[in-house]
Amino acid sequence: MTDDQIRLVQSSFARVFTRKADLTERFYHHLFLELPEARRLFKNDFPAQKEMFASMLAATVRGMSDADNFRVLGRGLARSHARFNLNPADLKKAARALQTALADVMGDGLSPDETAAWNAAVAQLMGMLAAPA
């Protein structure tokens, strides 16, 4: 991501995060449409999982401007998701689910440049999940 993209994501994050409950709901809705088999992974405390997703998204956005911290965060994400054996097609579907959830929740609330920056951030996030733990 470029410095401008990082700045756009971080500066728009407050608007996104005020809708975190909607965003997480829409993300999992779209994820389960894209990857129905993923539903079985979330049998336990699903409300806690949604909160964890929102917290991790916040930490990811906050950490973007510090490359070293961001790499550490990325390795942690890769480790925590390694047990799911996600392949590139799964990650593409998860990225699409998050991008669609952002569009659902934010509508016209993000500028085209902010939307492009968020898409780059989602791609980078999925790249971190694909990296070897």
C-alpha atoms as an extended CHARMM CRD file, in Angstrom:
* protein
*
       133  EXT
         1         1  MET       CA              0.0000000000        0.0000000000        0.0000000000  PROA      1               0.0000000000
         2         2  THR       CA              1.1120000000        3.5490000000       -0.6200000000  PROA      2               0.0000000000
         3         3  ASP       CA              1.3990000000        6.1390000000        2.1340000000  PROA      3               0.0000000000
         4         4  ASP       CA             -1.5970000000        7.9490000000        0.6230000000  PROA      4               0.0000000000
         5         5  GLN       CA             -3.6890000000        4.7670000000        0.7180000000  PROA      5               0.0000000000
         6         6  ILE       CA             -2.7320000000        4.1620000000        4.3490000000  PROA      6               0.0000000000
         7         7  ARG       CA             -3.6650000000        7.7410000000        5.2090000000  PROA      7               0.0000000000
         8         8  LEU       CA             -7.0250000000        7.3930000000        3.4230000000  PROA      8               0.0000000000
         9         9  VAL       CA             -7.8840000000        4.1510000000        5.2230000000  PROA      9               0.0000000000
        10        10  GLN       CA             -6.8330000000        5.5070000000        8.6000000000  PROA      10              0.0000000000
        11        11  SER       CA             -8.6130000000        8.8350000000        8.1380000000  PROA      11              0.0000000000
        12        12  SER       CA            -11.8630000000        7.1470000000        7.0630000000  PROA      12              0.0000000000
        13        13  PHE       CA            -11.7060000000        4.4130000000        9.6850000000  PROA      13              0.0000000000
        14        14  ALA       CA            -13.6960000000        6.3290000000       12.3190000000  PROA      14              0.0000000000
        15        15  ARG       CA            -16.6390000000        6.4990000000        9.9080000000  PROA      15              0.0000000000
        16        16  VAL       CA            -16.3430000000        2.7950000000        9.1840000000  PROA      16              0.0000000000
        17        17  PHE       CA            -15.8470000000        1.7600000000       12.7970000000  PROA      17              0.0000000000
        18        18  THR       CA            -18.9450000000        3.5830000000       14.0420000000  PROA      18              0.0000000000
        19        19  ARG       CA            -20.7810000000        0.9620000000       11.9860000000  PROA      19              0.0000000000
        20        20  LYS       CA            -18.6920000000       -1.9980000000       13.2130000000  PROA      20              0.0000000000
        21        21  ALA       CA            -21.6890000000       -4.0990000000       14.2670000000  PROA      21              0.0000000000
        22        22  ASP       CA            -23.2390000000       -3.7030000000       10.8160000000  PROA      22              0.0000000000
        23        23  LEU       CA            -19.8920000000       -4.2830000000        9.1370000000  PROA      23              0.0000000000
        24        24  THR       CA            -19.1820000000       -7.5150000000       10.9920000000  PROA      24              0.0000000000
        25        25  GLU       CA            -22.7340000000       -8.7550000000       10.4250000000  PROA      25              0.0000000000
        26        26  ARG       CA            -22.5100000000       -8.0270000000        6.6950000000  PROA      26              0.0000000000
        27        27  PHE       CA            -19.0030000000       -9.5070000000        6.4600000000  PROA      27              0.0000000000
        28        28  TYR       CA            -20.0570000000      -12.8530000000        7.9090000000  PROA      28              0.0000000000
        29        29  HSD       CA            -23.2600000000      -12.8200000000        5.8470000000  PROA      29              0.0000000000
        30        30  HSD       CA            -21.2400000000      -12.4320000000        2.6560000000  PROA      30              0.0000000000
        31        31  LEU       CA            -18.5050000000      -14.8050000000        3.8350000000  PROA      31              0.0000000000
        32        32  PHE       CA            -21.0440000000      -17.5770000000        4.3880000000  PROA      32              0.0000000000
        33        33  LEU       CA            -22.5790000000      -16.8980000000        0.9670000000  PROA      33              0.0000000000
        34        34  GLU       CA            -19.1260000000      -17.0980000000       -0.6300000000  PROA      34              0.0000000000
        35        35  LEU       CA            -17.8470000000      -19.9630000000        1.5450000000  PROA      35              0.0000000000
        36        36  PRO       CA            -20.8060000000      -21.8800000000        3.0290000000  PROA      36              0.0000000000
        37        37  GLU       CA            -18.4260000000      -24.4670000000        4.4580000000  PROA      37              0.0000000000
        38        38  ALA       CA            -16.8860000000      -21.7610000000        6.6670000000  PROA      38              0.0000000000
        39        39  ARG       CA            -20.0400000000      -21.6060000000        8.7900000000  PROA      39              0.0000000000
        40        40  ARG       CA            -19.0140000000      -24.7830000000       10.6330000000  PROA      40              0.0000000000
        41        41  LEU       CA            -15.8670000000      -23.0110000000       11.8690000000  PROA      41              0.0000000000
        42        42  PHE       CA            -17.9490000000      -20.6100000000       13.9510000000  PROA      42              0.0000000000
        43        43  LYS       CA            -20.1050000000      -22.9080000000       16.0800000000  PROA      43              0.0000000000
        44        44  ASN       CA            -18.9890000000      -21.6330000000       19.4660000000  PROA      44              0.0000000000
        45        45  ASP       CA            -19.2240000000      -18.0450000000       20.6800000000  PROA      45              0.0000000000
        46        46  PHE       CA            -20.1500000000      -16.2550000000       17.4610000000  PROA      46              0.0000000000
        47        47  PRO       CA            -20.8070000000      -12.8520000000       19.1170000000  PROA      47              0.0000000000
        48        48  ALA       CA            -17.2930000000      -13.0190000000       20.5810000000  PROA      48              0.0000000000
        49        49  GLN       CA            -15.9330000000      -13.9230000000       17.1360000000  PROA      49              0.0000000000
        50        50  LYS       CA            -17.5990000000      -10.8610000000       15.6250000000  PROA      50              0.0000000000
        51        51  GLU       CA            -16.0730000000       -8.6510000000       18.3140000000  PROA      51              0.0000000000
        52        52  MET       CA            -12.6700000000      -10.2450000000       17.7280000000  PROA      52              0.0000000000
        53        53  PHE       CA            -12.9930000000       -9.5530000000       13.9920000000  PROA      53              0.0000000000
        54        54  ALA       CA            -13.8240000000       -5.8880000000       14.6480000000  PROA      54              0.0000000000
        55        55  SER       CA            -10.9350000000       -5.5660000000       17.1060000000  PROA      55              0.0000000000
        56        56  MET       CA             -8.4880000000       -7.1710000000       14.6920000000  PROA      56              0.0000000000
        57        57  LEU       CA             -9.6570000000       -4.8920000000       11.8940000000  PROA      57              0.0000000000
        58        58  ALA       CA             -9.0690000000       -1.8890000000       14.1570000000  PROA      58              0.0000000000
        59        59  ALA       CA             -5.6100000000       -3.1280000000       15.1520000000  PROA      59              0.0000000000
        60        60  THR       CA             -4.7420000000       -3.7500000000       11.5110000000  PROA      60              0.0000000000
        61        61  VAL       CA             -5.7610000000       -0.2430000000       10.4740000000  PROA      61              0.0000000000
        62        62  ARG       CA             -3.9130000000        1.3420000000       13.4050000000  PROA      62              0.0000000000
        63        63  GLY       CA             -0.7940000000       -0.6860000000       12.6560000000  PROA      63              0.0000000000
        64        64  MET       CA             -0.5800000000        0.1160000000        8.9570000000  PROA      64              0.0000000000
        65        65  SER       CA              1.6830000000        3.1280000000        9.3750000000  PROA      65              0.0000000000
        66        66  ASP       CA              4.3660000000        1.1710000000       11.2910000000  PROA      66              0.0000000000
        67        67  ALA       CA              5.8250000000       -1.4040000000        8.8870000000  PROA      67              0.0000000000
        68        68  ASP       CA              7.5420000000       -3.4820000000       11.5900000000  PROA      68              0.0000000000
        69        69  ASN       CA              4.4610000000       -3.6090000000       13.7930000000  PROA      69              0.0000000000
        70        70  PHE       CA              2.3430000000       -4.4000000000       10.7550000000  PROA      70              0.0000000000
        71        71  ARG       CA              4.5580000000       -7.3780000000        9.8550000000  PROA      71              0.0000000000
        72        72  VAL       CA              4.2830000000       -8.7030000000       13.4220000000  PROA      72              0.0000000000
        73        73  LEU       CA              0.5110000000       -8.3450000000       13.2450000000  PROA      73              0.0000000000
        74        74  GLY       CA              0.4970000000      -10.1020000000        9.8800000000  PROA      74              0.0000000000
        75        75  ARG       CA              2.4770000000      -13.0450000000       11.2200000000  PROA      75              0.0000000000
        76        76  GLY       CA              0.0420000000      -13.3300000000       14.1280000000  PROA      76              0.0000000000
        77        77  LEU       CA             -2.9140000000      -13.3280000000       11.7530000000  PROA      77              0.0000000000
        78        78  ALA       CA             -1.2690000000      -15.9700000000        9.5860000000  PROA      78              0.0000000000
        79        79  ARG       CA             -0.6270000000      -18.1810000000       12.6310000000  PROA      79              0.0000000000
        80        80  SER       CA             -4.1450000000      -17.8110000000       13.9880000000  PROA      80              0.0000000000
        81        81  HSD       CA             -5.6710000000      -18.6800000000       10.6070000000  PROA      81              0.0000000000
        82        82  ALA       CA             -3.2220000000      -21.4420000000        9.5970000000  PROA      82              0.0000000000
        83        83  ARG       CA             -5.4810000000      -24.1530000000       11.0240000000  PROA      83              0.0000000000
        84        84  PHE       CA             -8.1600000000      -23.2480000000        8.4810000000  PROA      84              0.0000000000
        85        85  ASN       CA             -5.9240000000      -24.2320000000        5.5350000000  PROA      85              0.0000000000
        86        86  LEU       CA             -7.1300000000      -21.2840000000        3.4780000000  PROA      86              0.0000000000
        87        87  ASN       CA             -6.2360000000      -21.4790000000       -0.1870000000  PROA      87              0.0000000000
        88        88  PRO       CA             -5.9520000000      -18.5220000000       -2.5930000000  PROA      88              0.0000000000
        89        89  ALA       CA             -9.5400000000      -19.0160000000       -3.8050000000  PROA      89              0.0000000000
        90        90  ASP       CA            -10.8410000000      -18.9440000000       -0.2080000000  PROA      90              0.0000000000
        91        91  LEU       CA             -8.9050000000      -15.7540000000        0.4990000000  PROA      91              0.0000000000
        92        92  LYS       CA            -10.2470000000      -14.1510000000       -2.6590000000  PROA      92              0.0000000000
        93        93  LYS       CA            -13.7840000000      -14.9630000000       -1.5250000000  PROA      93              0.0000000000
        94        94  ALA       CA            -13.0890000000      -13.6160000000        1.9660000000  PROA      94              0.0000000000
        95        95  ALA       CA            -11.6890000000      -10.4280000000        0.4320000000  PROA      95              0.0000000000
        96        96  ARG       CA            -14.7890000000      -10.0670000000       -1.7170000000  PROA      96              0.0000000000
        97        97  ALA       CA            -16.9780000000      -10.6090000000        1.3650000000  PROA      97              0.0000000000
        98        98  LEU       CA            -15.1960000000       -7.8300000000        3.2680000000  PROA      98              0.0000000000
        99        99  GLN       CA            -15.2110000000       -5.4470000000        0.3080000000  PROA      99              0.0000000000
       100       100  THR       CA            -18.9160000000       -6.0940000000       -0.2660000000  PROA      100             0.0000000000
       101       101  ALA       CA            -19.6550000000       -5.5980000000        3.4330000000  PROA      101             0.0000000000
       102       102  LEU       CA            -17.8400000000       -2.2510000000        3.3440000000  PROA      102             0.0000000000
       103       103  ALA       CA            -19.8680000000       -1.2060000000        0.3020000000  PROA      103             0.0000000000
       104       104  ASP       CA            -23.1170000000       -2.3550000000        1.9540000000  PROA      104             0.0000000000
       105       105  VAL       CA            -22.4610000000       -0.4770000000        5.1610000000  PROA      105             0.0000000000
       106       106  MET       CA            -20.7760000000        2.6540000000        3.8560000000  PROA      106             0.0000000000
       107       107  GLY       CA            -22.6600000000        3.1230000000        0.5990000000  PROA      107             0.0000000000
       108       108  ASP       CA            -21.5970000000        6.5190000000       -0.6990000000  PROA      108             0.0000000000
       109       109  GLY       CA            -19.9450000000        7.3080000000        2.6450000000  PROA      109             0.0000000000
       110       110  LEU       CA            -16.5050000000        6.6290000000        1.1980000000  PROA      110             0.0000000000
       111       111  SER       CA            -14.9830000000        8.5610000000       -1.6790000000  PROA      111             0.0000000000
       112       112  PRO       CA            -13.7600000000        6.6120000000       -4.7160000000  PROA      112             0.0000000000
       113       113  ASP       CA            -10.1670000000        7.1200000000       -3.5160000000  PROA      113             0.0000000000
       114       114  GLU       CA            -11.0700000000        5.8700000000       -0.0290000000  PROA      114             0.0000000000
       115       115  THR       CA            -12.8270000000        2.8480000000       -1.5230000000  PROA      115             0.0000000000
       116       116  ALA       CA             -9.7620000000        2.0550000000       -3.6440000000  PROA      116             0.0000000000
       117       117  ALA       CA             -7.5470000000        2.4190000000       -0.5640000000  PROA      117             0.0000000000
       118       118  TRP       CA             -9.7890000000        0.0880000000        1.4500000000  PROA      118             0.0000000000
       119       119  ASN       CA             -9.6880000000       -2.4340000000       -1.4050000000  PROA      119             0.0000000000
       120       120  ALA       CA             -5.8830000000       -2.2780000000       -1.3240000000  PROA      120             0.0000000000
       121       121  ALA       CA             -5.9590000000       -2.7250000000        2.4600000000  PROA      121             0.0000000000
       122       122  VAL       CA             -8.2300000000       -5.7590000000        2.1590000000  PROA      122             0.0000000000
       123       123  ALA       CA             -5.9050000000       -7.2420000000       -0.4710000000  PROA      123             0.0000000000
       124       124  GLN       CA             -2.9270000000       -6.6770000000        1.8200000000  PROA      124             0.0000000000
       125       125  LEU       CA             -4.7870000000       -8.2130000000        4.7540000000  PROA      125             0.0000000000
       126       126  MET       CA             -5.5830000000      -11.3250000000        2.7260000000  PROA      126             0.0000000000
       127       127  GLY       CA             -1.9690000000      -11.4560000000        1.6060000000  PROA      127             0.0000000000
       128       128  MET       CA             -0.9330000000      -11.5220000000        5.2590000000  PROA      128             0.0000000000
       129       129  LEU       CA             -3.2900000000      -14.4280000000        5.8810000000  PROA      129             0.0000000000
       130       130  ALA       CA             -1.7640000000      -16.2990000000        2.9470000000  PROA      130             0.0000000000
       131       131  ALA       CA              1.8000000000      -15.8200000000        4.1920000000  PROA      131             0.0000000000
       132       132  PRO       CA              3.4530000000      -18.7650000000        5.9000000000  PROA      132             0.0000000000
       133       133  ALA       CA              3.0140000000      -18.5760000000        9.6570000000  PROA      133             0.0000000000
